[in-house]
Amino acid sequence: MTTTATTRRVRVLAAADDRHDEILTQEALDLIGRLDAAFAHRRDEILKERRRRKDRLVSGSPLDLSIATAAVRDDPDWRVAPPAPGLEDRRVEITGPPDRRMTVNALNSGARVWMADFEDATAPTWNNVIDAQLNLLDAIERRIDFTTPEGKEYRLGADPATIVVRPRGWHLLEEHLEIDGRPVPASLVDFGLYFFHCAQRQIDAGYGPYFYLPKLENAGEARLWNDVFVLAQELVGIPRGTVRATVLIETITAVFEMEEILHALREHSSGLNAGRWNYLFSIIKTFGHRTDFQLPDRAQVTMTAPFMRAYTELLVRTCHQRGAHAIGGMAAHVPSDNPEANTAALAKVRLDKEREAEDGFDGSWVAHPALVPVCREVFDGVLGERPHQLDRTRDDVAVTAADLLSVRRISAPPMAEGVRANVAVSLRYFEAWMRGHGAVALYGLMEDAATAEIARVQLWQWLRHRTIERDQLLAVLDEECDALTAERPYALVAEARAVLERAALDRDLPAFFTPDTYSRHLVRRTEARS
């Protein structure tokens, strides 16, 4: 690749807030400009190829392993980079938005890794985006301590979790930064600001700049990220290979290219993660037009479903064959004041984590600090003093394309309570998201954008195949809007309803709810600052 891209002037189209000037320095914006000059066009081509591939699949093209990349899969000798400092043992990882309170709680949770999530768990208001960068910088500098107006103290402990940042996906833009009259890819903004301010600081602390990569659909998108890492390391002056990245396998096309994705990132790779909810969302988004891909209520689609078992077992085998960590899916339970409900929920979490540990995963995700002990206990029981189980190469696993696509084996019509649950959750999540909250506790679970996405595409799929009628769905929506108004009289109910109608009730299914809703509701531009 070439590194001759020249700096492009980045203009800030947002009002300055407290301490924003510490993040939006000219040098940091220059790095974003260099990355944009080198990669914005390739990002645009990737999005075009996503649309072309979707059209081919809708037209009936088969989805299978690529003959063109068989040499990568057939070569037994290549491996990814060895685990980086702070990523050797990943038995418990906690995820959440990098707001100030969550930053302290996650780092102090006892988890080995914290994924600071700019993607699904963050509503990308300008203040959220820049304040999150400040929180990460303050955490690394150990000046994150604060006291709430109610007097509650938050202090960073002596042994915080390793920070891994998930930037926004390639499909999103940051409309508060502009180059040549167009917005900057949000991925490059989140990555560039964190990398500029924190990469060397993390190295000095004995770690490194580590990332989770969301929504990738193929190995070409992984190669683009690898090239971003190479150029950024060169421009900032840190050794090539210092960056590490874990890829979330959360699209149906990516599961057919897991080895190729690891290979594309191999000098920077730290493994793969099973992003279960976005994976289901991707299946419906890709094949929702087909009657043999009609999923039942999302609560009934467990990780023991045959096609989900094929997905996770193949992920573990792929990772361990190549020396990469395999990280399991999210446990989203939020503790309540009901002891019986907590006991039942924790029992489900334990069973889920036991299945993952026994299948060979090296660690797993939780969304709340209260879940860290049960996840740690399960993986301690399998790992003991070992940091991982990469030696379990799962040679017994044999998964075919048909196994991965065998959704019809659990196909079932929706139940009334499933329809209502999807309406209730998506409506309330959209309303909270427009108010700037990306991680929302709803009905005992910590929900993020992935939950809202699967809820709304299920509604769209059921409408398309007439397993529910439009009048029936609108009646439920009316009732849930009334209920939300009663719960919170000042809620953005009309706006949330409009988002749900555009995202689930139109004839054409939007690829994501976030780009349009962001542009309509979260962008607050002011006079440009160079």
Number of C-alpha atoms within 10 A of each C-alpha: 7 7 15 10 14 13 16 18 17 25 21 20 20 18 15 14 11 8 11 15 11 14 19 16 13 14 13 19 24 19 24 28 26 24 28 25 18 21 19 17 10 15 19 13 11 19 14 12 13 15 12 12 16 17 13 13 14 15 9 10 11 10 15 15 16 11 8 7 13 12 10 14 17 9 8 10 8 13 17 21 20 17 17 19 12 16 22 16 21 25 27 29 31 26 26 26 26 26 20 19 18 19 26 23 20 30 25 20 25 21 25 25 25 28 25 28 24 27 27 25 23 24 25 24 21 23 16 19 19 20 20 23 25 23 21 23 20 16 19 16 13 14 12 19 15 15 11 9 7 6 8 9 11 18 16 18 15 9 11 20 24 23 26 22 27 28 23 26 19 21 19 18 21 24 21 21 25 22 17 10 9 13 17 24 25 24 23 27 24 23 22 26 22 21 26 23 19 20 22 17 17 19 15 10 11 11 19 24 22 25 24 22 23 24 21 23 25 21 22 16 20 22 18 17 23 22 19 19 24 21 21 23 19 13 14 13 10 15 10 14 17 19 25 25 26 25 27 25 29 25 25 25 23 21 25 23 21 24 22 22 25 29 21 22 26 25 20 27 30 29 31 26 28 26 22 22 22 24 24 24 25 22 21 21 23 20 19 23 15 13 14 15 21 24 24 19 21 18 9 13 17 12 17 12 15 16 21 22 17 22 24 28 20 20 26 29 24 24 26 23 21 21 22 25 31 30 30 30 22 21 25 20 23 21 20 12 7 8 10 10 13 16 12 11 18 20 13 14 19 18 13 21 27 19 15 24 24 14 17 27 32 30 30 26 28 27 22 21 20 15 23 23 13 18 27 21 17 23 24 17 12 16 20 11 9 12 16 21 18 21 10 15 17 18 10 8 12 11 15 13 15 12 15 21 21 17 20 14 13 16 16 14 14 19 13 13 10 19 22 17 19 22 28 22 21 26 29 22 24 28 22 19 26 21 15 18 19 25 22 17 16 15 13 14 18 21 23 27 25 20 20 26 25 23 25 26 27 28 25 26 25 23 19 20 14 11 15 19 12 16 9 12 19 14 11 18 20 12 15 21 22 13 14 18 15 11 10 10 11 9 17 19 22 13 16 22 21 15 22 22 16 18 24 25 21 13 11 11 17 15 16 18 20 21 14 15 20 19 13 12 14 18 17 14 14 12 10 14 13 13
